[in-house]
Amino acid sequence: MLFSLFFTTFFAARKEMGTSLNIEIKDSDIVIDYYRASGPGGQHRNTTDSAVRIRHLPTGITVQSADSRSQHRNREIALERLAAALRKRLQKRRPRVATKVPKRAVEQRLSLKKNVALKKRLRGKPAPD
């Protein structure tokens, strides 16, 4: 299996780079589609199916790459993007800590509102005595 050998090499290289989460992707969990890329690149790019789309079946995440004219390089890039997306999905989101508005800010806002209200009251007709 050349493909599983590629995965083993890919993740061994990622481990050396010091990523904190090791993601294991099984061959059976992904579907790889090759399609014709568009854009600049000349006749070579227009005639070969060099773009790669990888779909991760358990999560439904789809990544694609058409950056390079080489199908092999695009597959590597797409696998890196898939690993990054899976890593991001596994990270736990920290809950948002609600912050309290400082007392001074509340006082300033209320004083400004009172000034605006006073100006509006003074614009009107004087009250009959």
C-alpha positions in Angstrom: 0.0 0.0 0.0 1.8 3.1 -1.3 -0.9 5.3 0.1 -0.6 4.0 3.7 3.2 4.3 3.4 2.7 8.0 2.5 0.5 8.5 5.5 3.1 7.0 7.8 5.8 9.2 6.4 3.6 12.2 6.5 2.7 11.8 10.2 6.2 10.9 11.2 7.4 14.2 9.6 4.6 16.1 11.4 5.6 14.5 14.7 9.2 15.8 14.2 7.8 19.3 13.6 6.4 19.3 17.2 2.7 19.3 16.7 0.9 18.7 20.0 -2.0 16.6 18.6 -1.1 13.5 16.6 -4.0 12.9 14.2 -4.4 9.4 12.7 -6.2 9.3 9.4 -7.2 5.9 8.1 -7.3 5.2 4.3 -10.9 4.0 4.6 -12.0 7.3 6.2 -11.1 9.5 3.3 -12.2 9.8 -0.4 -9.7 11.5 -2.7 -10.9 13.1 -5.9 -8.7 14.4 -8.7 -10.0 17.0 -11.0 -8.8 19.5 -13.5 -7.5 22.8 -12.0 -8.4 26.1 -13.6 -6.4 29.3 -13.8 -2.9 30.2 -15.0 -0.4 27.5 -15.6 -0.4 26.8 -19.3 -1.1 23.7 -21.3 0.3 21.3 -18.6 -2.1 22.5 -16.0 -5.1 22.6 -18.4 -4.6 19.0 -19.6 -3.8 17.1 -16.4 -6.0 16.4 -13.4 -3.7 18.0 -10.9 -6.2 19.5 -8.3 -7.0 17.3 -5.3 -10.1 17.2 -3.1 -10.1 15.1 0.0 -13.3 14.3 1.9 -13.1 13.0 5.5 -16.1 10.7 5.7 -16.6 10.5 9.5 -16.6 14.3 10.0 -17.7 15.5 6.5 -14.7 17.9 6.3 -13.7 18.6 2.7 -10.4 20.2 1.8 -8.9 20.9 -1.6 -5.7 22.1 -3.2 -5.0 23.4 -6.7 -2.0 25.5 -5.6 0.7 23.5 -7.5 0.8 22.0 -11.0 1.9 18.8 -9.4 -0.8 16.3 -8.3 1.5 14.8 -5.7 2.3 18.2 -4.1 -1.4 19.1 -4.1 -2.2 15.9 -2.3 0.4 16.7 0.3 -1.0 20.2 0.8 -4.6 18.9 1.0 -3.5 16.3 3.6 -1.8 19.0 5.7 -5.0 21.1 5.5 -7.2 18.1 6.5 -4.9 17.4 9.5 -5.0 21.0 10.5 -8.8 21.1 10.2 -9.1 17.9 12.3 -6.7 19.3 14.9 -8.8 22.5 15.1 -11.9 20.4 15.5 -10.4 18.4 18.4 -9.3 21.5 20.4 -11.6 22.5 23.2 -13.0 26.0 23.1 -12.4 27.9 26.3 -15.6 29.3 27.7 -15.9 33.1 27.5 -15.4 34.9 30.8 -17.9 37.6 31.2 -16.4 40.9 32.2 -18.0 43.6 34.3 -18.2 47.2 33.1 -16.1 49.4 35.4 -18.1 51.7 37.7 -16.4 54.9 36.3 -17.4 54.0 32.7 -21.1 53.5 33.8 -21.0 56.9 35.6 -19.5 58.7 32.6 -22.1 57.1 30.2 -25.0 58.1 32.5 -23.7 61.7 32.9 -23.5 62.1 29.1 -27.0 60.8 28.8 -28.2 63.3 31.4 -26.5 66.1 29.6 -28.2 65.2 26.3 -31.6 64.9 28.0 -31.1 68.4 29.5 -30.2 69.9 26.2 -33.3 68.4 24.6 -35.5 69.7 27.4 -34.0 73.3 27.0 -34.7 73.2 23.2 -38.5 73.0 23.8 -41.0 75.7 24.6 -40.8 77.2 28.1 -43.2 75.8 30.6 -46.2 78.1 31.3 -46.1 79.7 34.8 
